[in-house]
Amino acid sequence: MEETTLVKQGEGENYDYSQDHCYVKLSSEQTNGELCLIEDTLKPGFHLARHHHKIMTEVFYMLAGELELIFDNKTIILKEGDTITVPPNVWHEAICKEGGKMLTIFKNGQFDVFLKQLSLMSSKDFSNAELMKATSEKFDIYEEEKSS
């Protein structure tokens, strides 16, 4: 990054999905893929399925509300002001029943580019399990295989 960048409140690439509303505050393109920062308003009933990353580290900082993080051997309730770091290869799932707001730092990942890719997809694309799996894995997101 050669210049300072100011992204004000309510600004940044804006992705409003059914479960959350994300603003990209720092793009991975600005940091040669090293970091991105997302401000995420979690809508009531938010649920992120169990997954892990092979390369990416996630740092969650809870601004408002509560987020339940479920790991293999424990469950943690992240509350306002709490931070947790999830390193690569750690399976995790997230639930926010009442809604909330958090900042997420993605190290060695392009989660912002993933959000952009999702924004270009149709409802038909979202119903294509193979396409969704390939898209997720392209961005280092590996979901648990569903048994038939």
C-alpha positions in Angstrom: 0.0 0.0 0.0 1.6 3.2 -1.1 -0.9 5.8 0.2 -3.0 6.1 3.3 -6.6 5.1 2.7 -9.6 6.4 4.7 -12.8 4.4 4.6 -15.5 6.2 6.6 -18.5 4.8 8.4 -21.0 3.3 5.9 -18.4 3.2 3.2 -16.5 0.4 1.5 -17.5 -2.2 -1.0 -21.0 -3.1 0.1 -22.5 -6.6 0.0 -25.9 -7.1 1.5 -26.9 -10.8 1.7 -29.8 -12.6 3.3 -27.8 -13.3 6.5 -25.4 -10.4 6.8 -24.4 -7.1 5.4 -20.6 -6.6 4.8 -18.5 -3.6 4.1 -14.9 -4.2 2.9 -12.8 -1.7 4.9 -9.5 -3.0 3.6 -9.2 -5.0 0.4 -6.8 -7.9 0.0 -5.9 -6.2 -3.3 -4.4 -3.3 -1.3 -2.2 -5.6 0.7 -0.9 -8.1 -2.0 -3.4 -10.7 -0.6 -1.9 -10.5 2.9 -4.9 -9.0 4.8 -8.5 -7.9 4.3 -10.8 -6.3 6.9 -14.6 -6.7 6.8 -17.2 -4.9 8.9 -20.0 -7.4 9.2 -23.6 -6.7 10.4 -25.0 -10.1 11.2 -28.7 -10.4 10.7 -30.8 -12.3 13.3 -30.6 -16.0 12.6 -27.1 -15.8 11.0 -25.5 -19.2 10.6 -22.2 -20.0 9.0 -21.9 -23.7 8.4 -19.0 -25.7 9.8 -15.8 -25.1 7.8 -12.1 -24.6 7.9 -9.3 -22.9 6.0 -6.0 -24.5 5.0 -4.1 -21.2 4.7 -6.2 -18.3 6.0 -6.3 -17.1 9.6 -9.4 -15.3 10.8 -9.5 -12.8 13.7 -13.0 -11.9 14.9 -13.6 -8.8 17.0 -17.2 -8.4 18.3 -18.5 -4.9 18.2 -22.1 -5.6 19.3 -24.3 -8.6 20.2 -23.1 -12.1 20.7 -21.7 -14.7 18.4 -21.6 -18.4 19.2 -18.5 -20.1 17.8 -18.6 -23.9 17.8 -15.3 -25.8 17.6 -14.6 -29.6 17.8 -13.8 -29.5 21.5 -15.5 -26.3 22.8 -18.1 -23.6 22.2 -17.3 -20.0 22.9 -19.7 -17.1 23.1 -18.0 -14.0 21.7 -19.4 -10.8 23.4 -18.9 -7.1 22.7 -15.2 -6.2 23.0 -14.1 -9.9 22.7 -11.5 -11.1 20.1 -10.7 -14.6 19.0 -8.2 -15.8 16.5 -9.0 -18.9 14.5 -5.8 -20.3 12.8 -5.8 -22.5 9.7 -7.1 -26.1 9.9 -9.4 -25.4 12.8 -13.0 -26.5 12.1 -15.5 -23.8 13.2 -19.2 -22.8 12.9 -20.8 -19.5 13.8 -24.3 -18.7 15.0 -25.7 -15.3 15.8 -29.4 -15.7 16.9 -30.2 -12.1 17.8 -28.0 -10.3 15.2 -24.8 -8.4 15.9 -21.8 -6.5 14.4 -18.2 -7.5 14.2 -14.9 -6.8 12.4 -13.1 -9.7 10.8 -9.5 -9.7 9.7 -8.6 -12.3 7.2 -4.8 -13.0 7.0 -3.5 -14.7 3.8 -7.0 -14.8 2.3 -9.1 -12.9 -0.2 -12.4 -13.1 1.5 -13.3 -9.7 0.0 -12.9 -11.2 -3.5 -15.0 -14.1 -2.4 -17.8 -11.7 -1.4 -17.5 -10.0 -4.8 -17.7 -13.3 -6.6 -20.9 -14.3 -4.6 -22.5 -10.9 -5.5 -22.2 -11.8 -9.2 -23.9 -15.2 -8.8 -27.5 -16.0 -9.6 -29.9 -17.9 -7.5 -29.4 -20.8 -9.9 -25.7 -20.6 -9.2 -26.3 -20.7 -5.5 -28.4 -23.9 -5.9 -25.5 -25.6 -7.8 -23.7 -27.5 -5.1 -20.7 -28.3 -7.2 -20.2 -24.7 -8.3 -20.6 -23.4 -4.7 -18.1 -26.0 -3.5 -15.5 -25.1 -6.2 -16.1 -21.3 -5.5 -15.6 -21.7 -1.8 -12.5 -23.9 -2.2 -11.0 -21.4 -4.6 -11.0 -19.0 -1.7 -9.7 -21.4 0.9 -13.1 -22.2 2.4 -13.7 -26.0 3.0 -17.0 -27.1 4.3 -17.7 -30.4 5.9 -18.9 -33.1 3.4 -22.6 -33.7 3.8 -23.5 -37.4 4.1 -26.4 -38.7 2.0 
